[in-house]
Amino acid sequence: MSANISKSIKSQAKPGRTLAILALVLVAFSALAFIQNDKVKLGLDLRGGTSVTLQPRVAKGGTVSSADIAQAVAIIRQRVNAYGVAESQVTAQGTGNNQQIVISVPGATGTSIVDQVGQTAELRFRQVLAVGAGNSKTTSTSSTSTSTVVVPPKGSKATPTPTPTKAAVLTPTYPTGVTAALDAKFAALDCTKAANRQGGNIDDPNSPIIACNRDGSAKYILGPAEVVGTDIASASANLDQTNGNGWMVLLNFKSAGTKKFAAITTRVVKLASPQNQVAVVLDGLVVTSPAIQSAITAGNAQITGNFTQADATTLADQLKYGALPLAFDRGDVEQVSPTLGSNQLHDGLLAGLIGLLLVVVYSILYYRGLGVVSVGSLTIAGGITYLLFILLGKWIGFSLSLAGIAGAIVSIGITADSFIVYFERLRDEVRDGRSLRTAVDTGWTRAKRTIIVADSVSLIAAALLYFFAVGDVRGFAATLGLTTFVDLFVVFFFTKPLVTLLSRLHFYASGHRFSGFSAASLGVVTRKDVA
């Protein structure tokens, strides 16, 4: 018995230092929130936002299948979610060729987000066959050849005897792989006109194409695609600090893509310029066309092109989640009013406040002096959660919807469960005859396992909801998971250290009738009670 007690006392942490760490965290979070000077961002259902319609681009006589629309909705939803839990909605409307995709995003950022997520992101690696200025008229070079021409004698009235002579003729010579038909298309395309640099066209990967670069300074004749977007295993945005090329996108190819990329680079490295170049074509526009210095067989590549961090991140996300099966034109842009409004927001907050007050009243009536700990735990947890809502709204676009508020209200019960489990374990130890200071640690050793297991169940449920659900349910899951982490932090860095400090006070250690540790509070039967 004495050995266990001494071991327990020896294992006591320094509560003052732990509470000091908590205070530093709160000060840091508060300072960041103050510097950002921002508020909690509300979701689409509470503050409205922007709705943008995407209209499929259909060739004359073509059709739009429901399967293509469903695939496009899934890809766009993944891309939107990559910007954070913003409670966005991506839905399909209409039938047949009248089908549309509607993207609704909280706030006024919908247009810019659609510009980034609504691109087809068709990636091709094509060999450069010819290149010229943005308004070049031909790729050919002229060579001189001779042909026989019959010329009649001068001044002769009789039937002349034909006299053969030789005449020089200019014959166009095209680069290898370029035909007269391709050269004619090359001449007809003027890349200096912005209308010809819109991109978004889904080309035939098995045929040569004529393409502009993004700024219109050059145009290309490109061979068939030899590596396509589906050959990519992963994509990420990185800053090239070694060569000073700015932001770039790193690609890792699948097994088949590695072989294809090795084949094209091995072939073109032996050719003269510009046919030793491989163009990276995205949505019909050339992003970059580097000359291949040596064969690349390791299964990775990089795309450079004077990217900003946002451009590189967007391109990486587009390639990561796949290309849209259709090209889209942006349609109407409308402002969406809140679907629930301020009344529902007030009702939700009022419900949360009532639940919080009931928990506080119950804690004080039942646990007496220990109720101070429960009230403090709930206050600290609420403060940290509020600051995280502000910071995450700035950092990852987190928006709080009514479903998210429901998740925050549920977290009140999770936090209450944690300190109730600890308090009851602590009171059991005191009933068994241990002193309060000893019971604080022995009770905690046993209670923390239960607390960790219970919170782990909540985290697993939140994770499953987040990854397998869509829309508002994801917001509920994100808030539930976040507040569960906060509960674990608070119970370890506030609840336990505060109880340790209180156990050293005579008011609690002596079992005062208002401390929560009196005989009556603990339900201990004395001899006087029996008499």
Secondary structure as GFF3:
##gff-version 3
##sequence-region A 1 531
A	DSSP	alpha_helix	2	10	.	.	.	ID=ss1
A	DSSP	alpha_helix	15	36	.	.	.	ID=ss2
A	DSSP	alpha_helix	44	47	.	.	.	ID=ss3
A	DSSP	beta_strand	49	56	.	.	.	ID=ss4
A	DSSP	alpha_helix	66	81	.	.	.	ID=ss5
A	DSSP	beta_strand	89	93	.	.	.	ID=ss6
A	DSSP	three_ten_helix	96	98	.	.	.	ID=ss7
A	DSSP	beta_strand	100	106	.	.	.	ID=ss8
A	DSSP	alpha_helix	110	117	.	.	.	ID=ss9
A	DSSP	beta_strand	123	133	.	.	.	ID=ss10
A	DSSP	beta_strand	141	151	.	.	.	ID=ss11
A	DSSP	beta_strand	163	173	.	.	.	ID=ss12
A	DSSP	alpha_helix	180	188	.	.	.	ID=ss13
A	DSSP	three_ten_helix	194	197	.	.	.	ID=ss14
A	DSSP	beta_strand	209	212	.	.	.	ID=ss15
A	DSSP	beta_strand	218	228	.	.	.	ID=ss16
A	DSSP	three_ten_helix	229	231	.	.	.	ID=ss17
A	DSSP	beta_strand	232	240	.	.	.	ID=ss18
A	DSSP	beta_strand	246	253	.	.	.	ID=ss19
A	DSSP	alpha_helix	255	268	.	.	.	ID=ss20
A	DSSP	beta_strand	278	282	.	.	.	ID=ss21
A	DSSP	beta_strand	285	288	.	.	.	ID=ss22
A	DSSP	beta_strand	300	307	.	.	.	ID=ss23
A	DSSP	alpha_helix	309	321	.	.	.	ID=ss24
A	DSSP	beta_strand	328	336	.	.	.	ID=ss25
A	DSSP	alpha_helix	341	367	.	.	.	ID=ss26
A	DSSP	three_ten_helix	368	370	.	.	.	ID=ss27
A	DSSP	alpha_helix	371	395	.	.	.	ID=ss28
A	DSSP	alpha_helix	402	431	.	.	.	ID=ss29
A	DSSP	alpha_helix	436	468	.	.	.	ID=ss30
A	DSSP	alpha_helix	472	490	.	.	.	ID=ss31
A	DSSP	pi_helix	491	495	.	.	.	ID=ss32
A	DSSP	alpha_helix	496	502	.	.	.	ID=ss33
A	DSSP	alpha_helix	506	509	.	.	.	ID=ss34
A	DSSP	alpha_helix	519	522	.	.	.	ID=ss35
A	DSSP	alpha_helix	527	530	.	.	.	ID=ss36
###
